[in-house]
C-alpha cells in the first residue's frame, strides 16, 4: 500500500520551511566526544534539592527516590499488592514455562546461551528464576547496553518481587548501577548494570567475587563493551584467568534477541576446549515451543533446551508476535521527517484507539524537529479528535523524561514515541501498534583519514529493520511503515557490523590493559578487530602517555581507566589535576558531555535578543572557556535557574544534566585522590590568565590529536593528519584567525568543521607533541 498524504491541516511546507531554518545543520555527522558521558543520569539527591528551590514537582514516585531504612507497613502493603497483581502477567510470559530448564541448565553447566525475542521475558524473569538456586549465594549481575533499560528493569523487577529498589534499605533486594549512580547495596541480590559499570567493577575486582552469576543481556547489540565483557568472562569460566577470591564457579548466562547462537557457543566452547567440563553430553533438540504462546496450566517438558558441546547449554524461547503488515514507500524520500509527520496524522485520523505510534529516528535533532512539528499540528486538531501526546526517547534525555514512556496513556489520547534505536530492543514500550521506521541510525565509525570516531547517519541493517518492525506486534496485530522502498530494503546489510570492527579501540585497549591483559592481540574476541586498528589504538594511548613504549599501562593510564570517560577526556582530567585547575576542567567536561548547552537561535530577531545576554558568557579564548563561564554562572544562580536559562538561550534540560555529571565527576576524582579534599568546590572566581592557560593546556594534552595550525594561506590544518578544517559557525571563534586551535568535535556537512574550539599557543602544541613522541 503506497503512503498517501494524510488529512493534515495547514501547510506542511510552511512548517517544514521553519524546521529547515531551525535544523539547518542537516544530516551532519559528529565526532562523538563525550559519548560515554552523554548517558549521564539525573542524580536524584541533587534534583531533590533543586526542586525544593524551584518548587518543581517531582517526576517520579517518592518510593524510588530515597529508600527508607525501615519500610512503613503502608508501603510494604502496597509492594506486596503490586507484586501479587503482577504475577499473572509474569506467568503469561513466553519464558515462564522454561524456568525449570533454565535452572537445570545452570545446575549442570556454567554457561547458558539463551535466545528469545524481545519481550519474551528474558531480562525481567531469568534473574528471578536463578535467585533461589543453591549455588546462588551472592548477587546476580545483569548487564544492559543502556542506562534507561538498566533503571527501568530494576524498577520493574523490584515491583515484581515486592521489593524496594536502591541502596539504603535492607529490604531492597534489587538495585542498579549506571554511570554516575550506584543504587545498590550489600543486600542487593539482583543488580542491573550498564556494561561500562560491570567493566569498571571487573577492573577493581578481577574475579568479580561479589557475584554468583553474571547475565549478559542484549548481546546482539554487540557494543565494544559487551565484547570485552564476553572476553573477560570467557577467561574467568575457562580458568585461564586466575580467579583469586572466587570459591564457587561463576555462572554465566548470555542472552540475546537475535544473536548467532552458534558463534556464542563456539566462542565459549572453543575457548574452554582444554578445560574439564561435563562435555560430550550433547542433546540437540530444536523444537520451537509454539505452545509457549498459550501457556498451559502445567508446563510440558521443555524441548527447547539443549546441552551442547563442552558443557554449554543453549535455550531458545519463542516470542509472542502478532502479524505486522509492512508498508513501503513507493518512491524513496529525502525528507523522512515530513513523511513521518504525514503518516502519524494519517494513522491518528483513520485508526481507532488504542494503538500508540513508535517512530524510529536518527537522533536528538531529528526527534526534536518532529516533536515540534507534531505538536504544532496537533494544536490545530478539532476538539472531537483524540489528543496526541509526543514522548521523545534518546540516550541524552534526563532519566525522569525517559521514564515517561512507561506511564499509561491517558484516556482519549494516542502516544507518539519518537525514539532512536534505543527502542529497538533495549526498551519495551507498551501499547505500540504502529511503527514508523526511517531506516537509518547514527552509528559510530572510525574515520581512518582523521584518526577519529565520527557519528554517521547510515542505513540500518535488515536485522535491525526486522527488530523495529516487531515492536508493532507485541500486543495485537500491527503495522510498520518503512520510510524507504522495498527495493531499497534489499540493499540493506544483513546484520549490523559489530562496533568493535568499526570504532576507535583506544578505550577498549585501555580497559584491557588496566585488567592486566598484556597481549591484546591475542585476547579472545568474538570478532577479532583488524591488527592495524589495535595498533593504531595502542599508538593513540602512547600519545596520551597512558601506556609506555613497551605497551605496559602507565600510572596515568591506570587513573584514566578508572574514570568513566574516553581516554581523551580522562587524560584531560589527569593533566588538570597536575595543573591545579581540575575543578574548572570538570565543569568544562561536564558541559561537553551533554548535547547542546546553547539553544539553536532560529530567527534574526532571536539572535539579536541573545547577543547581549549570551555575549556576557562569551570568552575570547574560545568555546571551552565560554562553557566554563556558563556552567559557573548557572551554578551561582540561586533564585530562578530556569529564567536565567531562558534569558541566556541556554537549555535548562542540558544544564541540569551538566550539574549532575559535574557532581558525580567531582566525587569520582575525589575517590581517585585527584582533587584535594580540602578544595571547596562551590567557590568559583573569574580565572586569571595563568589559570586560563593551565585549563587550555590541560585540554590540549588530551585533545592533541584534535589540533590544527593556521597556515600562511589562512586555512587551518590538523597537526596530525594534515587535514583542512574550518571553525564551525556555532563557535565563538568563527571567522577568527589564531595561531593554533584545539577542538573537541568534528562535524561534516559538505566540509570538515571543527566545533567546540579554543585558541591555543603554537609552542604549547609543539611541547605536547614532543612529550608524546
Ligand atoms: O528481556 P526481554 O526483552 O525478553 O523481555 P523483558 O524485558 O523481560 O520484558 C517482559 C515484559 O515485562 C514486557 O513485555 C513488559 O510487559 C514487562 N516490562 C515492563 O512492564 N516494564 C519494564 N521496564 C520491563 C518489562
Boltz pocket constraint, residues with backbone or C-beta under 6 A from the ligand:
constraints:
  - pocket:
      binder: B
      contacts: [[A, 93], [A, 116], [A, 117], [A, 118], [A, 119], [A, 120], [A, 121], [A, 122], [A, 123], [A, 124], [A, 125], [A, 152], [A, 153], [A, 156], [A, 425], [A, 426], [A, 428]]
      max_distance: 6.0
